[in-house]
């Protein structure tokens, strides 16, 4: 085999490694029955804390059960590769008072996040109802709807305001899945009830490809090393 074939095989191998699709994972929320506006969890070793300033209730209750089975819930079951993912049946509740705008802030990773990355997270929402709900995200983010129960029951409008059309009936299969793409993220923040309508509580969690929450392998040194090994093998064969 010529050296160019060794190099080609090495390049193909390392590129395949660096572009591999990982497993979808979701936040493992800590059991929490306190309506204190805070819930904690983790995924892939990263701490996750959600803080909410929405209502007099300030939910923050988290738990598990079939109503948070994101693999089968109609709000998220069409997400690519979700059926084979390591998705836990857990979620957290947040809410808002009638006529009150609130803010949801999710901090991911803590201080150990510095040398790592989180990209393309998927936010899943359920238990939406016939209230027209609105969620206002930063204008700089790139958002896309991956799934929703009911055609056109949720939409992304001007200034990244995601709005439901009031066609839901407050159960585990009524909501949507929203992805933030192209940005490394440590904090996710959005406003709720920006249309100042009636009160509501919502189920929520975060799903992400596990390759997007662990240190990315430095492929260049690996590539150089493997090419060097290939060249040494080729040189020895030539000397025989």
C-alpha positions in Angstrom: 0.0 0.0 0.0 1.3 3.4 -0.9 1.9 6.1 1.8 -0.9 8.2 0.4 -3.3 5.3 1.0 -2.1 5.2 4.7 -2.7 8.9 5.0 -6.1 8.8 3.4 -7.2 5.9 5.6 -6.0 7.8 8.7 -7.7 11.1 7.7 -11.0 9.2 7.1 -10.8 7.5 10.4 -10.1 10.6 12.4 -12.8 12.6 10.7 -15.3 9.9 11.3 -14.4 10.0 15.0 -14.7 13.8 15.3 -18.0 13.9 13.5 -19.7 11.0 15.3 -23.2 11.5 16.5 -23.6 10.9 20.2 -26.5 9.8 22.4 -29.3 12.2 23.3 -29.4 12.7 27.1 -31.6 14.8 29.3 -31.4 16.5 32.7 -31.6 14.2 35.7 -33.6 16.5 38.0 -33.2 16.2 41.8 -36.5 15.3 43.6 -37.9 18.5 44.8 -41.4 19.3 46.3 -40.6 22.8 47.5 -42.3 25.7 45.7 -39.3 27.9 46.1 -38.6 28.8 42.5 -35.4 26.7 42.2 -34.7 23.2 41.0 -31.4 21.5 40.5 -30.2 18.6 38.4 -27.3 17.3 36.3 -26.4 15.7 33.1 -23.0 14.3 31.9 -21.5 15.5 35.1 -22.7 19.1 34.6 -24.8 20.7 37.3 -28.0 22.3 36.1 -30.0 24.9 38.1 -33.2 26.5 37.0 -34.4 29.7 38.7 -37.8 31.2 38.1 -39.3 34.6 39.0 -42.8 34.2 37.8 -45.5 34.0 40.4 -46.5 33.9 44.0 -46.2 30.1 43.8 -42.7 30.1 42.3 -43.0 26.4 41.5 -39.6 24.7 41.1 -41.2 21.3 41.8 -39.4 18.5 39.9 -40.2 14.8 39.6 -40.4 11.8 37.4 -43.1 9.7 35.8 -44.7 8.9 32.5 -45.8 12.4 32.0 -42.2 13.3 31.5 -41.4 10.4 29.3 -39.9 12.6 26.5 -39.2 9.6 24.3 -43.0 8.9 23.9 -44.6 12.3 24.6 -46.1 13.8 21.5 -44.3 17.1 22.2 -40.9 15.4 21.6 -41.2 11.9 20.2 -40.3 13.1 16.6 -36.9 14.5 17.6 -34.2 12.6 15.6 -32.7 9.7 17.5 -34.7 10.3 20.7 -36.0 6.7 20.8 -32.4 5.4 21.2 -31.3 8.1 23.6 -30.6 8.0 27.3 -33.5 10.1 28.2 -34.7 10.1 31.9 -38.4 10.5 32.6 -38.0 13.6 34.6 -39.0 17.2 34.4 -39.5 20.4 36.3 -42.5 22.7 36.6 -42.5 26.5 36.3 -45.5 28.9 36.3 -46.6 32.5 36.1 -49.4 34.6 37.5 -52.1 36.3 35.4 -51.0 39.6 34.1 -47.4 39.0 35.2 -44.3 38.6 33.1 -41.6 36.3 34.6 -38.1 35.1 33.8 -36.7 31.6 33.6 -32.9 31.3 34.0 -31.0 28.0 33.6 -27.4 27.8 34.5 -25.4 24.9 33.2 -22.1 23.5 34.3 -20.8 25.7 37.1 -17.1 26.6 37.2 -16.0 23.4 35.5 -17.7 24.5 32.3 -14.8 26.7 31.3 -13.0 24.1 29.2 -16.1 22.5 27.9 -19.0 23.4 25.7 -22.8 23.0 25.4 -24.2 23.5 22.0 -27.6 22.9 20.3 -29.7 22.2 23.4 -33.3 21.2 23.0 -35.9 22.7 25.4 -39.1 20.6 25.8 -42.3 22.0 27.2 -45.6 20.3 28.0 -48.8 20.8 30.0 -49.7 23.8 27.9 -53.4 24.5 27.6 -56.0 26.8 25.9 -54.1 29.8 27.2 -52.1 31.6 24.5 -48.6 31.3 26.1 -45.6 33.3 25.1 -41.8 32.7 25.7 -39.4 35.5 24.7 -35.8 34.5 23.9 -32.8 36.7 23.2 -32.9 38.1 19.7 -29.4 36.9 18.9 -30.3 33.2 19.3 -31.1 30.9 16.4 -34.3 29.0 17.2 -36.1 26.1 15.5 -39.1 24.1 16.4 -38.3 20.4 16.2 -41.6 19.0 17.4 -45.1 20.0 18.5 -48.4 18.4 19.2 -50.9 19.9 16.9 -49.9 21.4 13.5 -48.9 25.0 13.9 -49.8 25.0 17.6 -46.6 26.8 18.3 -44.7 29.3 16.2 -41.5 31.5 16.4 -42.4 35.1 15.7 -40.6 38.4 15.5 -37.8 39.0 18.1 -37.7 35.3 18.9 -41.0 35.2 20.7 -42.4 31.7 20.7 -46.2 31.6 21.0 -48.8 28.9 21.3 -52.2 29.2 19.7 -54.3 28.1 22.6 -55.3 24.8 21.1 -53.8 22.6 23.9 -55.7 21.0 26.7 -53.2 20.9 29.6 -51.7 17.4 29.5 -48.4 15.7 29.1 -48.7 15.6 25.3 -49.5 19.2 24.7 -46.5 21.5 24.1 -43.4 21.7 21.8 -39.7 21.1 21.5 -37.4 24.0 20.7 -33.8 23.9 19.7 -31.1 26.6 20.2 -28.4 26.1 17.5 -25.0 27.4 16.6 -24.1 29.0 20.0 -22.0 27.8 22.9 -24.2 28.2 25.9 -23.7 28.3 29.7 -26.9 30.2 30.6 -30.3 29.9 29.0 -32.7 32.7 29.9 -36.2 33.6 28.6 -39.2 35.6 29.6 -42.6 34.0 30.1 -46.1 35.4 29.7 -45.0 38.4 27.7 -48.6 38.8 26.5 -49.7 39.2 30.2 -52.6 36.7 30.0 -53.9 34.2 32.6 -51.8 32.1 35.0 -50.3 28.8 34.0 -47.9 26.1 35.0 -45.7 24.3 32.5 -43.6 21.1 32.5 -40.1 21.5 31.2 -36.7 19.8 30.6 -33.5 20.0 28.5 -32.3 17.4 26.0 -28.9 17.5 24.3 -26.5 15.3 22.3 -23.9 14.1 24.8 -21.1 15.0 22.4 -22.1 18.6 22.9 -21.6 18.7 26.7 -18.2 17.0 27.0 -14.7 18.3 26.0 -14.3 18.1 22.3 -11.4 15.9 21.3 -8.4 17.7 19.8 -8.4 16.0 16.4 -5.4 17.8 15.0 -2.8 16.2 17.3 -4.4 12.8 16.9 -4.3 13.2 13.1 -0.6 14.1 13.1 0.2 11.2 15.4 -1.7 8.6 13.3 -0.2 9.9 10.1 3.3 9.5 11.7 2.5 5.9 12.7 1.2 5.2 9.2 4.4 6.6 7.7 6.6 4.5 10.0 4.7 1.4 9.1 5.1 2.2 5.4 8.9 2.9 5.8 9.5 -0.4 7.5 7.6 -2.3 4.8 9.8 -0.6 2.1 13.0 -1.7 3.9 12.0 -5.4 3.8 
